[in-house]
Amino acid sequence: NKPTYTASEVGALPASTVIPIIPTNVSAFLNDVGYYIKPTIGIPKTDLASSIQESLSKADTAIQRTSYATPEMYGAVGDGVADDTAAIQAAINNNTNIVFDSANYKITDTIVVPSQRRIDFMSSKIVADCGTTKPLFRVGNNTTASENISFVASGSIISGTASAAFYFEGTDDFSISPRNYSRCIRMDGIHISDANFETSLYFKTAVRQLFIQNCFFYSKNGVIADGKIVETMFDNNIIYCTSSENTHSFKITSDLGSNKYSEGWTISNCTIDVGEIYVSDIFVLEMTNNYIGSKITLSKPKTTTHTEEILISGNILHRGGIKFNSQSGSFSFNSVVNGNVFVYSSCYFSQGIYNVTVSNCAFYGGTDWGIIIGVNSSYISCTNLRFSETYAGGVIVQGSTGTGIYVTDINYKGTGDAVYISRPVYLSSIIPPKNLMNKYTDIVSKTYSADEALANTLTSYMATGERGYINGYISVSNVPDGTTLQITLSDGIDVPHGVTQSTGSGWSAQYIEVRNGNASFQIPYVCTKDVIAQIGIKNTSTGSISVGYHSWISITKNN
């Protein structure tokens, strides 16, 4: 019972009158215009008919520009049997906003995504049948970069077979201009689940400004980055590899050489399991507040100059632990491992690792040493660390070469050594200290001839900056007061002059005097360089002396 008007007879219409939805056949509709709503504001009544006719004549482009397109508009069937590849590609080619229906789409070839696209998978099911050499969705290539692309979903699942679910690539000449990167890419809510995907995400050559959040990736590998991949954020994702054999939850490398390393990555609030996290060729990586159930390997650069400025903080590291790998050379990582919980895992430094701090971490359940520092590794600081009784020991420093190792505030509950060193290491607050903070040896009781060294010599690893006391008590008979004995010290152990011995005689030029049949002393020292100190006593009198029982020398470190 609604009144109708022709285009030339538009008049005052009832408020309840509605305009029909844009018809399928726009031309036929324009030949026989139906009823219209009189706007309360905006277009004057006299202009309404012409305005509507003009807008409807542009209906096809209006759909693209102001709304969205679906694959069904271009012939997709969505039954999981028919091949919907061409329809999906046509929808993406001709529209900027593409929305998938709650249907099952079969895709048999790579879908190429150009710039300025938003693709919403909604609650669709997408099955790839692309084989093992082609990706499912591709953004950019080595000659043409793409930008400003969003992939979003809520309840969708992507499965099937492809070399990668999503493949991103920039051009080879990316160093000339930022526009040669594929960039400004967002993924939110994407669910990939199939062991037949070689990897979920693959970034190649030059990609930047990536924001990946709230996604679930279950595939053989998780994320592969090969090239200069810059300004990348992974937040609140689950990445789970289907096998632990030769797989990577993250693999960040570059074969491009020179300064073409990745830059500015953040991986936070994620659950990462099974596949190894392998990182080289990167400048600035932050991994914070994750659960990581796989090994983290930080490796010397493959072809570029950087694997450095890395922060691993606030994570639970379950079973895999961390390995710094110099690949049989040496390398400075300039990195910090702070505030992590190691569960059934350790932190390992291969030979020649430089400039790493490990601090404020707890180690539970492992059976090896908690921290293993390899030969020739230098400038590594380990502080405020706790190790459960299951570990063989807390911190072990291997090899006779390397400098600048600091190990402080260590608490170990097991029966092994809290710290074991085979070279000079700066030590402080070690629990239990065992023989680390105090070294002791007896002097053999016998007669020593003039200029003969007393046995035994005390050996101690002493590090630059170390402070403490050289202590001793020598019982001597058959010598007059004033007989001198000399303390022999290795180069790098400095002691002051003018110190008063407990027997009352003076200390000067490393000589002590016998008074009342003994020489006892406590002399402060400071170490000016790393040294394997040999501390002994020498008979510098003109005749023989007899040393009695209960004679000894010791070192007390007081850092």
C-alpha positions in Angstrom: 0.0 0.0 0.0 3.0 2.3 -0.3 2.6 5.1 -2.8 4.8 5.2 -5.9 6.1 8.1 -8.0 7.9 8.5 -11.2 11.1 10.5 -11.3 9.2 13.6 -12.5 6.5 13.3 -9.9 8.5 13.3 -6.7 6.5 15.0 -4.0 6.1 15.0 -0.2 6.3 11.4 0.9 5.2 9.7 4.2 7.9 9.4 6.7 7.6 5.6 6.7 8.4 5.3 3.0 11.7 3.4 2.3 14.0 3.2 -0.7 14.6 -0.3 -2.0 18.1 -1.9 -1.9 20.2 -1.4 -5.0 18.7 -3.8 -7.5 20.6 -6.4 -9.5 19.6 -4.8 -12.8 20.4 -1.2 -12.4 19.4 -0.2 -16.0 15.9 -1.7 -15.6 15.4 0.0 -12.3 16.3 3.4 -13.8 13.7 2.9 -16.5 11.0 2.5 -13.9 12.0 4.4 -10.8 10.2 3.1 -7.7 9.3 4.9 -4.5 11.7 7.1 -2.5 12.2 8.5 0.9 12.0 12.2 1.3 15.1 13.3 3.3 14.5 15.5 6.3 17.8 17.3 5.6 20.3 17.4 2.8 19.0 17.2 -0.8 16.2 19.6 -1.7 13.0 17.9 -2.8 13.2 19.3 -6.3 16.7 17.8 -6.8 16.0 14.4 -5.3 15.1 12.5 -8.5 18.2 13.6 -10.5 20.4 12.9 -7.5 19.2 9.4 -7.1 19.4 8.7 -10.8 23.0 10.0 -10.9 24.1 7.8 -8.0 22.4 4.7 -9.3 24.0 5.1 -12.7 27.3 4.6 -10.9 26.1 1.7 -8.8 28.7 -0.8 -10.1 31.7 1.4 -9.0 29.8 2.5 -5.8 29.8 -1.1 -4.7 33.6 -1.2 -4.9 34.3 2.2 -3.4 31.8 2.4 -0.5 31.1 -1.1 0.4 32.8 -4.5 -0.2 32.9 -7.3 -2.6 32.7 -11.1 -2.0 34.2 -13.9 -4.1 30.6 -15.0 -4.8 30.0 -11.7 -6.8 32.7 -13.0 -9.2 31.4 -16.6 -9.4 32.8 -18.4 -6.4 30.8 -21.4 -5.4 32.3 -22.0 -1.9 31.4 -25.6 -1.6 35.0 -26.9 -1.1 34.8 -28.8 -4.3 34.7 -26.3 -7.1 37.8 -24.3 -7.9 37.3 -20.8 -6.6 40.8 -19.5 -7.5 39.8 -17.3 -10.5 36.8 -15.8 -8.6 38.8 -14.9 -5.6 41.6 -13.4 -7.7 39.0 -11.3 -9.7 37.4 -10.0 -6.4 40.8 -8.9 -5.1 41.9 -7.4 -8.4 38.8 -5.3 -8.7 38.0 -4.2 -5.1 39.9 -2.8 -2.2 37.7 -4.4 0.5 37.1 -8.1 0.1 35.0 -10.1 2.5 34.7 -13.9 2.5 31.5 -15.6 3.3 31.0 -18.4 5.7 31.8 -20.9 3.0 34.5 -23.4 2.0 36.8 -22.1 -0.7 39.1 -24.2 -2.7 42.2 -22.5 -4.1 44.6 -24.3 -6.5 47.0 -21.5 -7.5 48.7 -18.5 -5.8 46.4 -15.5 -5.1 48.3 -12.3 -5.8 47.4 -9.4 -3.5 48.1 -5.9 -4.9 48.4 -2.7 -2.8 45.6 -1.0 -0.9 43.7 -4.1 0.0 41.7 -5.3 3.1 40.9 -8.9 3.1 38.5 -10.2 5.8 38.3 -14.0 5.9 35.5 -13.8 8.4 34.5 -17.4 9.4 35.4 -19.0 6.1 37.3 -22.2 5.5 40.0 -22.0 2.9 41.7 -25.1 1.6 44.9 -24.7 -0.4 45.8 -27.2 -3.2 48.8 -25.3 -4.5 51.5 -28.0 -4.3 54.8 -27.7 -2.4 56.4 -25.0 -4.6 53.8 -22.2 -4.6 52.5 -20.0 -1.8 48.8 -19.6 -1.2 48.7 -15.7 -0.9 51.5 -13.6 -2.3 52.3 -9.9 -1.6 54.9 -8.3 -3.9 57.7 -9.8 -5.9 61.3 -9.1 -6.8 60.3 -6.3 -9.3 57.1 -4.9 -7.8 56.5 -4.0 -4.1 53.0 -3.8 -2.5 51.8 -1.8 0.5 48.9 -1.0 2.8 47.5 -4.5 3.1 45.4 -6.0 5.9 44.5 -9.7 6.4 41.9 -10.2 9.2 39.7 -13.0 10.3 37.4 -14.1 13.1 36.8 -17.8 13.1 38.4 -18.6 9.8 40.8 -21.5 9.2 43.3 -21.9 6.4 44.6 -25.4 5.6 45.9 -27.5 2.7 49.1 -27.7 0.8 51.4 -24.8 -0.2 55.0 -23.7 0.2 53.8 -20.9 2.4 50.4 -19.7 3.5 51.5 -16.1 3.1 54.5 -14.9 1.1 55.8 -11.3 1.2 58.6 -10.0 -1.0 60.1 -6.6 -1.9 62.2 -5.6 -4.9 65.9 -6.3 -5.3 66.7 -2.5 -5.4 65.2 -1.8 -2.0 68.2 0.2 -0.9 67.3 3.0 -3.3 64.0 3.9 -1.8 61.6 2.7 1.0 58.9 2.3 -1.6 60.8 -0.7 -3.0 59.9 -2.6 0.2 56.6 -4.4 0.5 55.3 -2.6 3.6 52.6 -1.5 5.9 51.1 -5.0 6.3 48.8 -6.1 9.1 47.5 -9.5 10.1 44.9 -10.0 12.9 43.1 -13.2 13.9 44.6 -15.4 11.1 44.4 -19.2 11.8 46.7 -21.4 9.8 46.6 -25.1 10.6 48.2 -27.8 8.5 51.4 -29.8 8.5 51.4 -29.6 4.7 52.3 -25.9 4.8 56.1 -25.7 4.6 55.8 -22.4 6.6 53.0 -20.1 7.7 54.7 -16.8 6.8 57.7 -16.2 4.5 59.3 -12.7 4.2 61.8 -12.3 1.4 64.4 -9.7 0.4 62.7 -6.4 1.5 59.7 -6.2 3.7 58.9 -3.7 6.5 56.3 -2.3 8.9 54.7 -5.6 9.8 52.1 -6.0 12.6 51.1 -9.6 13.3 48.7 -10.1 16.2 46.2 -12.6 17.7 47.1 -15.3 15.1 47.6 -19.0 15.3 50.2 -20.7 13.1 50.4 -24.5 13.1 52.6 -25.7 10.2 56.0 -27.3 9.6 57.8 -24.0 10.1 56.4 -20.9 11.6 58.0 -17.7 10.3 60.9 -17.5 7.9 62.6 -14.2 7.2 65.3 -14.1 4.5 66.6 -10.6 3.7 66.2 -7.2 5.2 63.0 -7.4 7.1 62.5 -4.2 9.1 60.2 -2.9 11.8 58.3 -6.1 12.7 56.0 -6.7 15.6 54.6 -10.1 16.6 52.2 -9.8 19.6 49.9 -12.3 21.3 50.3 -15.1 18.8 50.6 -18.9 19.0 53.3 -20.4 16.8 53.6 -24.2 16.9 55.7 -26.3 14.6 54.4 -29.7 13.6 57.8 -31.4 14.2 60.9 -30.8 16.2 63.2 -32.2 13.5 64.9 -29.5 11.5 62.1 -27.0 11.9 62.0 -23.3 13.0 59.3 -21.4 14.8 61.3 -18.3 13.7 64.3 -18.3 11.4 65.8 -14.8 10.7 68.8 -14.8 8.3 70.1 -12.8 5.3 72.2 -13.8 2.3 72.3 -10.2 1.0 75.6 -9.2 2.7 77.0 -6.0 4.1 74.3 -3.9 6.0 71.3 -5.8 4.5 70.4 -7.4 7.9 66.9 -7.3 9.5 66.2 -4.5 11.9 63.8 -3.6 14.7 62.0 -6.8 15.6 59.7 -7.3 18.6 58.3 -10.7 19.6 56.1 -10.4 22.7 53.3 -12.1 24.6 53.5 -15.2 22.4 53.4 -18.9 22.9 56.2 -20.5 20.8 56.7 -24.2 20.8 58.6 -27.1 19.2 60.6 -25.5 16.3 64.0 -23.8 17.0 64.2 -20.0 17.1 67.3 -19.3 14.9 68.5 -15.7 14.6 71.4 -14.2 12.7 71.8 -11.1 10.6 69.7 -8.7 12.7 70.2 -5.4 14.5 67.8 -4.9 17.4 65.6 -7.8 18.5 63.4 -7.8 21.6 61.8 -11.0 22.9 59.7 -10.3 26.0 57.1 -12.0 28.0 56.8 -15.2 25.9 56.5 -18.8 26.7 59.2 -20.5 24.6 59.3 -24.3 24.4 62.1 -24.5 22.0 65.8 -23.7 21.7 66.9 -20.2 20.9 70.1 -20.0 18.8 71.7 -16.6 18.3 74.4 -17.0 15.7 77.2 -15.0 14.3 76.0 -13.3 11.1 75.7 -15.4 8.0 76.7 -12.8 5.4 76.1 -9.4 7.0 77.8 -7.5 9.8 75.3 -7.7 12.6 73.7 -10.1 15.1 73.5 -7.7 18.0 71.5 -5.4 20.3 69.3 -8.3 21.4 67.1 -8.3 24.6 65.6 -11.6 25.9 63.6 -10.6 28.9 60.7 -11.9 31.0 60.3 -15.2 29.2 59.7 -18.8 30.4 62.3 -20.8 28.5 61.2 -24.4 28.7 63.6 -27.2 27.7 65.4 -25.4 24.9 67.3 -22.6 26.6 69.6 -20.2 24.8 72.8 -20.7 22.8 75.1 -17.9 21.6 77.1 -19.4 18.7 80.2 -17.9 17.2 80.6 -20.7 14.6 84.2 -21.5 15.6 85.2 -17.8 15.5 84.5 -15.0 17.8 81.7 -12.4 17.8 80.3 -9.5 19.9 76.6 -9.8 20.4 76.0 -6.8 22.7 73.0 -8.5 24.2 71.1 -8.9 27.5 69.4 -11.9 28.9 67.3 -10.7 31.9 64.5 -11.8 34.2 63.9 -15.2 32.5 62.9 -18.5 34.0 64.9 -21.4 32.6 63.0 -24.7 33.0 65.0 -27.9 32.2 67.3 -25.7 30.2 70.6 -23.7 30.2 72.4 -20.7 28.7 75.4 -21.7 26.6 78.1 -19.6 25.2 80.3 -21.2 22.5 83.9 -20.1 22.2 84.7 -16.5 21.4 81.5 -14.9 22.6 81.8 -11.2 23.7 79.6 -8.7 25.4 76.6 -10.4 26.9 74.9 -9.9 30.3 72.9 -12.6 32.0 71.0 -11.3 35.1 68.1 -11.8 37.4 67.3 -15.3 36.1 66.1 -18.5 37.8 67.1 -22.0 36.7 64.9 -25.0 37.6 65.0 -28.7 36.7 68.0 -28.9 34.4 70.8 -31.5 34.8 73.7 -29.8 33.0 75.5 -26.6 34.3 73.1 -23.7 34.3 75.5 -21.3 32.4 78.4 -22.7 30.4 80.9 -20.1 29.2 83.3 -21.4 26.5 87.0 -20.8 25.9 88.1 -17.4 24.8 84.7 -15.8 25.6 85.1 -12.4 27.2 83.2 -9.5 28.8 80.3 -11.7 30.0 78.6 -10.7 33.2 76.5 -13.2 35.2 74.7 -11.7 38.2 71.8 -12.4 40.6 71.2 -16.0 39.4 69.5 -18.9 41.2 70.0 -22.6 40.4 68.0 -25.5 41.7 69.7 -28.6 43.2 69.1 -30.6 40.0 71.9 -28.8 38.1 75.4 -30.2 38.0 76.5 -26.7 39.0 75.7 -23.0 38.6 78.3 -21.3 36.3 81.2 -23.0 34.6 83.9 -20.9 32.9 85.9 -23.1 30.5 89.4 -22.7 29.0 92.4 -20.7 30.0 91.9 -17.7 27.6 89.4 -14.9 27.7 89.0 -11.9 30.0 86.4 -9.7 31.7 84.2 -12.4 33.1 82.1 -11.3 36.1 80.2 -13.8 38.2 78.4 -12.2 41.2 75.5 -13.0 43.5 75.1 -16.7 42.7 72.9 -19.0 44.7 73.1 -22.7 44.0 71.3 -25.4 46.0 73.0 -28.5 44.7 76.0 -30.5 45.8 78.3 -29.5 42.9 80.1 -26.2 42.6 78.1 -22.9 42.4 80.9 -21.6 40.2 83.8 -23.5 38.6 86.6 -21.5 36.9 89.7 -22.5 35.0 90.9 -18.9 34.4 90.7 -15.5 36.2 87.1 -14.5 36.9 85.8 -11.7 39.0 83.8 -13.3 41.8 81.5 -11.9 44.5 78.7 -13.3 46.7 78.9 -16.9 45.7 76.7 -19.3 47.7 78.1 -21.8 48.6 81.6 -20.3 48.2 83.5 -23.6 48.7 87.1 -22.8 47.7 86.3 -19.9 45.4 86.4 -17.0 47.8 89.1 -18.4 50.1 92.1 -20.3 48.9 94.4 -22.1 51.4 97.6 -24.2 51.4 99.9 -25.6 54.1 103.6 -24.8 54.3 105.6 -28.0 54.5 107.3 -28.4 57.8 111.1 -28.9 57.2 114.4 -27.0 57.1 114.9 -24.7 54.2 118.2 -23.4 53.0 119.1 -19.8 52.2 117.2 -18.4 49.2 115.0 -21.5 49.0 111.2 -21.2 48.4 109.0 -22.7 51.0 106.6 -25.4 49.9 103.7 -25.2 49.0 102.9 -22.3 46.6 99.3 -21.1 46.6 97.6 -20.8 43.1 94.6 -18.6 42.6 92.7 -17.3 39.6 92.5 -13.5 40.1 90.6 -11.1 37.9 91.0 -7.4 37.1 89.6 -5.3 39.9 89.5 -8.0 42.4 90.4 -7.1 46.0 91.1 -9.1 49.1 93.8 -10.2 51.6 96.9 -12.3 51.6 97.1 -14.1 54.9 99.7 -16.3 56.6 101.3 -17.7 59.6 104.8 -19.1 59.5 106.3 -20.8 62.6 110.2 -20.5 62.5 112.8 -21.8 64.9 116.5 -21.3 65.4 116.6 -17.8 63.8 117.0 -14.4 65.5 114.3 -11.7 65.4 114.6 -9.6 62.3 115.2 -12.5 60.0 113.3 -11.8 56.7 111.1 -13.9 54.6 109.8 -12.7 51.2 106.3 -13.1 49.9 106.5 -13.8 46.2 103.7 -12.5 44.1 102.8 -12.7 40.4 102.8 -9.6 38.3 99.5 -7.8 38.5 99.0 -8.3 42.3 99.7 -5.0 43.9 100.1 -4.6 47.7 100.6 -1.4 49.7 103.7 -0.4 51.7 103.6 0.6 55.4 101.2 -2.1 56.6 101.7 -3.2 60.2 101.9 -7.0 60.7 100.1 -8.6 63.5 103.5 -9.3 65.1 104.2 -5.6 65.2 106.9 -5.4 62.6 106.5 -3.3 59.5 105.7 -4.4 55.9 107.9 -3.1 53.2 108.7 -4.2 49.7 107.0 -7.6 50.2 109.3 -8.7 53.1 108.1 -9.8 56.5 110.2 -10.2 59.6 110.3 -13.0 62.1 109.5 -11.9 65.6 109.3 -14.3 68.6 109.6 -17.3 66.4 106.8 -16.6 64.0 105.7 -14.3 61.2 102.0 -13.7 60.8 100.4 -11.2 58.4 97.3 -10.0 56.7 98.1 -7.8 53.7 95.5 -6.2 51.4 95.9 -6.6 47.7 94.3 -5.4 44.5 94.5 -7.1 41.1 95.4 -4.9 38.2 94.9 -7.5 35.5 93.7 -11.0 35.0 96.3 -13.4 36.3 96.8 -16.9 37.5 98.5 -15.8 40.7 101.3 -17.8 42.3 101.8 -16.7 45.9 104.6 -18.2 47.9 107.2 -17.6 50.7 110.9 -17.5 50.2 113.7 -17.7 52.7 115.7 -14.6 52.1 117.9 -15.0 55.2 121.6 -15.8 54.9 121.2 -19.2 56.5 118.9 -22.1 56.9 115.5 -21.9 58.7 113.3 -24.6 60.2 109.6 -24.2 59.6 107.3 -25.9 62.1 103.9 -27.5 61.9 100.7 -25.5 61.4 102.3 -23.0 59.0 100.1 -21.8 56.1 99.2 -19.1 53.6 95.8 -18.1 52.2 93.8 -15.7 50.1 90.5 -14.1 51.1 88.6 -12.4 48.3 86.6 -9.5 49.4 84.9 -8.1 46.3 
